[in-house]
């Protein structure tokens, strides 16, 4: 599994994400991994939609 490091995250952003993680009963790392996984699924879905022929669309 790969590691991702993000530098220069503003304190306010980190605090908001940490609070969301606490509310959902997760560690910050688990919460961020979930967000990354969700974004990757959305990106994959966008690719599928873009490649799917749509009647009436040229």
N, CA, C and O atoms as a CHARMM CRD file, in Angstrom:
* protein
*
  232
    1    1 UNK  N      0.85200  -1.17300   0.00000 PROA 1      0.00000
    2    1 UNK  CA     0.00000   0.00000   0.00000 PROA 1      0.00000
    3    1 UNK  C      0.89900   1.23800   0.00000 PROA 1      0.00000
    4    1 UNK  O      1.93900   1.26500   0.65700 PROA 1      0.00000
    5    2 UNK  N      0.48600   2.24100  -0.73400 PROA 2      0.00000
    6    2 UNK  CA     1.26300   3.46900  -0.85400 PROA 2      0.00000
    7    2 UNK  C      0.98700   4.41800   0.31000 PROA 2      0.00000
    8    2 UNK  O     -0.03200   4.31100   0.99300 PROA 2      0.00000
    9    3 UNK  N      1.90100   5.32900   0.51400 PROA 3      0.00000
   10    3 UNK  CA     1.73300   6.37900   1.52500 PROA 3      0.00000
   11    3 UNK  C      1.61500   7.71300   0.80000 PROA 3      0.00000
   12    3 UNK  O      2.31600   7.96200  -0.18000 PROA 3      0.00000
   13    4 UNK  N      0.72000   8.56900   1.29200 PROA 4      0.00000
   14    4 UNK  CA     0.54100   9.91500   0.73300 PROA 4      0.00000
   15    4 UNK  C      0.75200  10.91000   1.86200 PROA 4      0.00000
   16    4 UNK  O      0.18900  10.77100   2.94700 PROA 4      0.00000
   17    5 UNK  N      1.56400  11.90400   1.59100 PROA 5      0.00000
   18    5 UNK  CA     1.80600  12.94400   2.58700 PROA 5      0.00000
   19    5 UNK  C      1.37900  14.27800   1.99200 PROA 5      0.00000
   20    5 UNK  O      1.73900  14.59900   0.85900 PROA 5      0.00000
   21    6 UNK  N      0.61600  15.05200   2.74700 PROA 6      0.00000
   22    6 UNK  CA     0.18600  16.36800   2.29300 PROA 6      0.00000
   23    6 UNK  C      0.79700  17.40300   3.22100 PROA 6      0.00000
   24    6 UNK  O      0.58700  17.37100   4.43400 PROA 6      0.00000
   25    7 UNK  N      1.54800  18.31200   2.64300 PROA 7      0.00000
   26    7 UNK  CA     2.21300  19.35700   3.43300 PROA 7      0.00000
   27    7 UNK  C      1.42300  20.65600   3.35800 PROA 7      0.00000
   28    7 UNK  O      0.59900  20.85800   2.46600 PROA 7      0.00000
   29    8 UNK  N      1.69300  21.51500   4.30700 PROA 8      0.00000
   30    8 UNK  CA     1.14100  22.87100   4.34100 PROA 8      0.00000
   31    8 UNK  C     -0.38800  22.90800   4.39900 PROA 8      0.00000
   32    8 UNK  O     -1.02100  23.75200   3.76500 PROA 8      0.00000
   33    9 UNK  N     -0.97000  21.99100   5.16100 PROA 9      0.00000
   34    9 UNK  CA    -2.42400  21.99600   5.37200 PROA 9      0.00000
   35    9 UNK  C     -2.73100  23.08200   6.41000 PROA 9      0.00000
   36    9 UNK  O     -2.16600  23.06300   7.50400 PROA 9      0.00000
   37   10 UNK  N     -3.60400  24.01200   6.08600 PROA 10     0.00000
   38   10 UNK  CA    -3.93700  25.04800   7.06600 PROA 10     0.00000
   39   10 UNK  C     -4.53100  24.42800   8.34000 PROA 10     0.00000
   40   10 UNK  O     -5.25500  23.43400   8.27700 PROA 10     0.00000
   41   11 UNK  N     -4.21900  25.02100   9.47800 PROA 11     0.00000
   42   11 UNK  CA    -4.70900  24.51300  10.76400 PROA 11     0.00000
   43   11 UNK  C     -6.22200  24.38900  10.77500 PROA 11     0.00000
   44   11 UNK  O     -6.75800  23.41100  11.29600 PROA 11     0.00000
   45   12 UNK  N     -6.91600  25.36100  10.20900 PROA 12     0.00000
   46   12 UNK  CA    -8.37400  25.33600  10.21200 PROA 12     0.00000
   47   12 UNK  C     -8.90200  24.11600   9.45000 PROA 12     0.00000
   48   12 UNK  O     -9.85700  23.47400   9.88700 PROA 12     0.00000
   49   13 UNK  N     -8.28400  23.80200   8.32300 PROA 13     0.00000
   50   13 UNK  CA    -8.69700  22.64100   7.52900 PROA 13     0.00000
   51   13 UNK  C     -8.45500  21.36200   8.31700 PROA 13     0.00000
   52   13 UNK  O     -9.31900  20.48700   8.36800 PROA 13     0.00000
   53   14 UNK  N     -7.29100  21.25200   8.92600 PROA 14     0.00000
   54   14 UNK  CA    -6.96600  20.07300   9.73100 PROA 14     0.00000
   55   14 UNK  C     -7.94500  19.91900  10.89100 PROA 14     0.00000
   56   14 UNK  O     -8.39900  18.81300  11.18300 PROA 14     0.00000
   57   15 UNK  N     -8.26600  21.01900  11.54500 PROA 15     0.00000
   58   15 UNK  CA    -9.18700  20.97000  12.68700 PROA 15     0.00000
   59   15 UNK  C    -10.58400  20.52300  12.26600 PROA 15     0.00000
   60   15 UNK  O    -11.22400  19.74000  12.96800 PROA 15     0.00000
   61   16 UNK  N    -11.05400  21.01200  11.13400 PROA 16     0.00000
   62   16 UNK  CA   -12.38100  20.62800  10.64000 PROA 16     0.00000
   63   16 UNK  C    -12.40100  19.14100  10.29600 PROA 16     0.00000
   64   16 UNK  O    -13.34400  18.43500  10.65500 PROA 16     0.00000
   65   17 UNK  N    -11.37600  18.66800   9.60900 PROA 17     0.00000
   66   17 UNK  CA   -11.31300  17.25300   9.24500 PROA 17     0.00000
   67   17 UNK  C    -11.19500  16.36200  10.48000 PROA 17     0.00000
   68   17 UNK  O    -11.80700  15.29500  10.54100 PROA 17     0.00000
   69   18 UNK  N    -10.41100  16.79700  11.45800 PROA 18     0.00000
   70   18 UNK  CA   -10.26500  16.02500  12.69200 PROA 18     0.00000
   71   18 UNK  C    -11.59100  15.96400  13.44600 PROA 18     0.00000
   72   18 UNK  O    -11.93100  14.92800  14.01700 PROA 18     0.00000
   73   19 UNK  N    -12.34300  17.06700  13.45300 PROA 19     0.00000
   74   19 UNK  CA   -13.64300  17.08000  14.12600 PROA 19     0.00000
   75   19 UNK  C    -14.62500  16.14500  13.41800 PROA 19     0.00000
   76   19 UNK  O    -15.38500  15.43700  14.07800 PROA 19     0.00000
   77   20 UNK  N    -14.61800  16.13500  12.08400 PROA 20     0.00000
   78   20 UNK  CA   -15.47700  15.21200  11.32900 PROA 20     0.00000
   79   20 UNK  C    -15.10800  13.77100  11.64400 PROA 20     0.00000
   80   20 UNK  O    -15.98600  12.92300  11.80400 PROA 20     0.00000
   81   21 UNK  N    -13.81900  13.49000  11.73100 PROA 21     0.00000
   82   21 UNK  CA   -13.36300  12.12800  12.04800 PROA 21     0.00000
   83   21 UNK  C    -13.85900  11.71600  13.43200 PROA 21     0.00000
   84   21 UNK  O    -14.35600  10.60400  13.60900 PROA 21     0.00000
   85   22 UNK  N    -13.72600  12.60500  14.40600 PROA 22     0.00000
   86   22 UNK  CA   -14.19100  12.29900  15.76700 PROA 22     0.00000
   87   22 UNK  C    -15.68700  12.02000  15.79300 PROA 22     0.00000
   88   22 UNK  O    -16.14200  11.07400  16.43500 PROA 22     0.00000
   89   23 UNK  N    -16.45400  12.86300  15.08000 PROA 23     0.00000
   90   23 UNK  CA   -17.91200  12.68100  15.04500 PROA 23     0.00000
   91   23 UNK  C    -18.30500  11.32900  14.46100 PROA 23     0.00000
   92   23 UNK  O    -19.31500  10.74500  14.85500 PROA 23     0.00000
   93   24 UNK  N    -17.51000  10.83900  13.52900 PROA 24     0.00000
   94   24 UNK  CA   -17.83400   9.54400  12.92000 PROA 24     0.00000
   95   24 UNK  C    -17.13500   8.38800  13.63100 PROA 24     0.00000
   96   24 UNK  O    -17.23000   7.24100  13.19400 PROA 24     0.00000
   97   25 UNK  N    -16.43200   8.68700  14.72600 PROA 25     0.00000
   98   25 UNK  CA   -15.78000   7.64400  15.51600 PROA 25     0.00000
   99   25 UNK  C    -14.56200   7.03600  14.85000 PROA 25     0.00000
  100   25 UNK  O    -14.21700   5.88300  15.10800 PROA 25     0.00000
  101   26 UNK  N    -13.90800   7.81100  13.99000 PROA 26     0.00000
  102   26 UNK  CA   -12.73800   7.31300  13.26200 PROA 26     0.00000
  103   26 UNK  C    -11.50800   8.14100  13.61300 PROA 26     0.00000
  104   26 UNK  O    -11.60400   9.26400  14.10800 PROA 26     0.00000
  105   27 UNK  N    -10.36300   7.55200  13.34200 PROA 27     0.00000
  106   27 UNK  CA    -9.12300   8.32900  13.43600 PROA 27     0.00000
  107   27 UNK  C     -9.08500   9.27300  12.23500 PROA 27     0.00000
  108   27 UNK  O     -9.79300   9.07100  11.24900 PROA 27     0.00000
  109   28 UNK  N     -8.26100  10.29100  12.33400 PROA 28     0.00000
  110   28 UNK  CA    -8.11500  11.21800  11.21300 PROA 28     0.00000
  111   28 UNK  C     -7.61600  10.45600   9.98800 PROA 28     0.00000
  112   28 UNK  O     -8.08500  10.69900   8.87600 PROA 28     0.00000
  113   29 UNK  N     -6.68200   9.54900  10.17700 PROA 29     0.00000
  114   29 UNK  CA    -6.15100   8.77300   9.05400 PROA 29     0.00000
  115   29 UNK  C     -7.24800   7.95000   8.38500 PROA 29     0.00000
  116   29 UNK  O     -7.34300   7.94200   7.15700 PROA 29     0.00000
  117   30 UNK  N     -8.06900   7.26400   9.15800 PROA 30     0.00000
  118   30 UNK  CA    -9.15900   6.45000   8.59700 PROA 30     0.00000
  119   30 UNK  C    -10.17500   7.33500   7.87300 PROA 30     0.00000
  120   30 UNK  O    -10.68000   6.97100   6.81100 PROA 30     0.00000
  121   31 UNK  N    -10.46500   8.48200   8.44800 PROA 31     0.00000
  122   31 UNK  CA   -11.41900   9.40600   7.82900 PROA 31     0.00000
  123   31 UNK  C    -10.88500   9.89800   6.48100 PROA 31     0.00000
  124   31 UNK  O    -11.61300   9.90600   5.48900 PROA 31     0.00000
  125   32 UNK  N     -9.61900  10.30500   6.44700 PROA 32     0.00000
  126   32 UNK  CA    -9.02900  10.80400   5.20100 PROA 32     0.00000
  127   32 UNK  C     -8.92900   9.70500   4.15300 PROA 32     0.00000
  128   32 UNK  O     -9.15300   9.95800   2.97000 PROA 32     0.00000
  129   33 UNK  N     -8.59600   8.48900   4.57300 PROA 33     0.00000
  130   33 UNK  CA    -8.54600   7.37200   3.63700 PROA 33     0.00000
  131   33 UNK  C     -9.93000   7.15100   3.02300 PROA 33     0.00000
  132   33 UNK  O    -10.04300   6.90600   1.82200 PROA 33     0.00000
  133   34 UNK  N    -10.96500   7.23500   3.82900 PROA 34     0.00000
  134   34 UNK  CA   -12.32700   7.09800   3.31400 PROA 34     0.00000
  135   34 UNK  C    -12.65600   8.16400   2.28600 PROA 34     0.00000
  136   34 UNK  O    -13.27400   7.87200   1.26200 PROA 34     0.00000
  137   35 UNK  N    -12.24500   9.40400   2.55000 PROA 35     0.00000
  138   35 UNK  CA   -12.48600  10.48800   1.59200 PROA 35     0.00000
  139   35 UNK  C    -11.74100  10.23700   0.28600 PROA 35     0.00000
  140   35 UNK  O    -12.29200  10.45600  -0.79300 PROA 35     0.00000
  141   36 UNK  N    -10.50000   9.78200   0.37400 PROA 36     0.00000
  142   36 UNK  CA    -9.72100   9.49100  -0.83400 PROA 36     0.00000
  143   36 UNK  C    -10.33300   8.34200  -1.62200 PROA 36     0.00000
  144   36 UNK  O    -10.38900   8.39400  -2.85100 PROA 36     0.00000
  145   37 UNK  N    -10.79100   7.31000  -0.93100 PROA 37     0.00000
  146   37 UNK  CA   -11.41400   6.16900  -1.60900 PROA 37     0.00000
  147   37 UNK  C    -12.69700   6.60100  -2.31700 PROA 37     0.00000
  148   37 UNK  O    -12.96200   6.17800  -3.44200 PROA 37     0.00000
  149   38 UNK  N    -13.48800   7.43800  -1.65800 PROA 38     0.00000
  150   38 UNK  CA   -14.73400   7.92400  -2.25800 PROA 38     0.00000
  151   38 UNK  C    -14.43000   8.75200  -3.50500 PROA 38     0.00000
  152   38 UNK  O    -15.10000   8.59200  -4.52500 PROA 38     0.00000
  153   39 UNK  N    -13.45200   9.61700  -3.44000 PROA 39     0.00000
  154   39 UNK  CA   -13.08000  10.43800  -4.58800 PROA 39     0.00000
  155   39 UNK  C    -12.57600   9.56900  -5.73500 PROA 39     0.00000
  156   39 UNK  O    -12.87100   9.84900  -6.89600 PROA 39     0.00000
  157   40 UNK  N    -11.82400   8.52300  -5.42400 PROA 40     0.00000
  158   40 UNK  CA   -11.33800   7.61800  -6.47000 PROA 40     0.00000
  159   40 UNK  C    -12.50700   6.90100  -7.14300 PROA 40     0.00000
  160   40 UNK  O    -12.50400   6.72500  -8.36100 PROA 40     0.00000
  161   41 UNK  N    -13.50600   6.48700  -6.36000 PROA 41     0.00000
  162   41 UNK  CA   -14.69200   5.84600  -6.95200 PROA 41     0.00000
  163   41 UNK  C    -15.43200   6.82600  -7.85800 PROA 41     0.00000
  164   41 UNK  O    -15.86600   6.44900  -8.94700 PROA 41     0.00000
  165   42 UNK  N    -15.58200   8.07100  -7.42700 PROA 42     0.00000
  166   42 UNK  CA   -16.25300   9.07800  -8.24600 PROA 42     0.00000
  167   42 UNK  C    -15.49200   9.28600  -9.55800 PROA 42     0.00000
  168   42 UNK  O    -16.10400   9.38300 -10.62200 PROA 42     0.00000
  169   43 UNK  N    -14.16800   9.35200  -9.48500 PROA 43     0.00000
  170   43 UNK  CA   -13.36000   9.54400 -10.68800 PROA 43     0.00000
  171   43 UNK  C    -13.55800   8.36800 -11.64600 PROA 43     0.00000
  172   43 UNK  O    -13.69800   8.56300 -12.85400 PROA 43     0.00000
  173   44 UNK  N    -13.57000   7.16000 -11.11100 PROA 44     0.00000
  174   44 UNK  CA   -13.78200   5.96800 -11.93600 PROA 44     0.00000
  175   44 UNK  C    -15.17000   6.01600 -12.56800 PROA 44     0.00000
  176   44 UNK  O    -15.32700   5.70100 -13.74700 PROA 44     0.00000
  177   45 UNK  N    -16.17200   6.41000 -11.79100 PROA 45     0.00000
  178   45 UNK  CA   -17.53400   6.50700 -12.32900 PROA 45     0.00000
  179   45 UNK  C    -17.63000   7.56200 -13.43000 PROA 45     0.00000
  180   45 UNK  O    -18.31300   7.35100 -14.43300 PROA 45     0.00000
  181   46 UNK  N    -16.94800   8.69600 -13.24900 PROA 46     0.00000
  182   46 UNK  CA   -16.95900   9.73700 -14.28800 PROA 46     0.00000
  183   46 UNK  C    -16.36300   9.20400 -15.58300 PROA 46     0.00000
  184   46 UNK  O    -16.86200   9.50400 -16.66800 PROA 46     0.00000
  185   47 UNK  N    -15.29100   8.40800 -15.47500 PROA 47     0.00000
  186   47 UNK  CA   -14.68100   7.80700 -16.66400 PROA 47     0.00000
  187   47 UNK  C    -15.66700   6.88300 -17.36700 PROA 47     0.00000
  188   47 UNK  O    -15.80500   6.93000 -18.59000 PROA 47     0.00000
  189   48 UNK  N    -16.35100   6.04700 -16.59800 PROA 48     0.00000
  190   48 UNK  CA   -17.31600   5.10600 -17.16900 PROA 48     0.00000
  191   48 UNK  C    -18.43700   5.86100 -17.87400 PROA 48     0.00000
  192   48 UNK  O    -18.82000   5.51200 -18.99000 PROA 48     0.00000
  193   49 UNK  N    -18.95700   6.88700 -17.22800 PROA 49     0.00000
  194   49 UNK  CA   -20.03500   7.67700 -17.83100 PROA 49     0.00000
  195   49 UNK  C    -19.54500   8.34500 -19.11300 PROA 49     0.00000
  196   49 UNK  O    -20.26400   8.36400 -20.11200 PROA 49     0.00000
  197   50 UNK  N    -18.34800   8.88300 -19.09500 PROA 50     0.00000
  198   50 UNK  CA   -17.81200   9.56500 -20.28300 PROA 50     0.00000
  199   50 UNK  C    -17.63600   8.59500 -21.44700 PROA 50     0.00000
  200   50 UNK  O    -17.73700   9.00400 -22.60400 PROA 50     0.00000
  201   51 UNK  N    -17.37800   7.33100 -21.16800 PROA 51     0.00000
  202   51 UNK  CA   -17.15700   6.33200 -22.22000 PROA 51     0.00000
  203   51 UNK  C    -18.43200   5.62700 -22.65700 PROA 51     0.00000
  204   51 UNK  O    -18.42500   4.88400 -23.63900 PROA 51     0.00000
  205   52 UNK  N    -19.51400   5.85200 -21.94500 PROA 52     0.00000
  206   52 UNK  CA   -20.77000   5.16500 -22.25400 PROA 52     0.00000
  207   52 UNK  C    -21.54700   5.92500 -23.31800 PROA 52     0.00000
  208   52 UNK  O    -21.84500   7.10900 -23.15600 PROA 52     0.00000
  209   53 UNK  N    -21.87500   5.23200 -24.41300 PROA 53     0.00000
  210   53 UNK  CA   -22.66400   5.90800 -25.45100 PROA 53     0.00000
  211   53 UNK  C    -24.03400   6.30800 -24.90400 PROA 53     0.00000
  212   53 UNK  O    -24.67700   5.54100 -24.18600 PROA 53     0.00000
  213   54 UNK  N    -24.45500   7.48600 -25.24400 PROA 54     0.00000
  214   54 UNK  CA   -25.74000   7.99400 -24.77300 PROA 54     0.00000
  215   54 UNK  C    -26.59200   8.31200 -26.00900 PROA 54     0.00000
  216   54 UNK  O    -26.16000   9.08200 -26.86700 PROA 54     0.00000
  217   55 UNK  N    -27.78100   7.73700 -26.10900 PROA 55     0.00000
  218   55 UNK  CA   -28.64400   8.02900 -27.26200 PROA 55     0.00000
  219   55 UNK  C    -28.86800   9.53400 -27.40500 PROA 55     0.00000
  220   55 UNK  O    -29.19600  10.22200 -26.43800 PROA 55     0.00000
  221   56 UNK  N    -28.68700  10.02100 -28.60400 PROA 56     0.00000
  222   56 UNK  CA   -28.90900  11.44500 -28.86500 PROA 56     0.00000
  223   56 UNK  C    -27.70600  12.31800 -28.59300 PROA 56     0.00000
  224   56 UNK  O    -27.72700  13.51500 -28.88000 PROA 56     0.00000
  225   57 UNK  N    -26.65000  11.73000 -28.03800 PROA 57     0.00000
  226   57 UNK  CA   -25.43100  12.51500 -27.76000 PROA 57     0.00000
  227   57 UNK  C    -24.39000  12.15900 -28.79600 PROA 57     0.00000
  228   57 UNK  O    -24.10100  10.98300 -29.01900 PROA 57     0.00000
  229   58 UNK  N    -23.83500  13.15700 -29.41900 PROA 58     0.00000
  230   58 UNK  CA   -22.83500  12.91400 -30.48200 PROA 58     0.00000
  231   58 UNK  C    -21.45700  12.82700 -29.91100 PROA 58     0.00000
  232   58 UNK  O    -20.49400  12.62800 -30.65000 PROA 58     0.00000
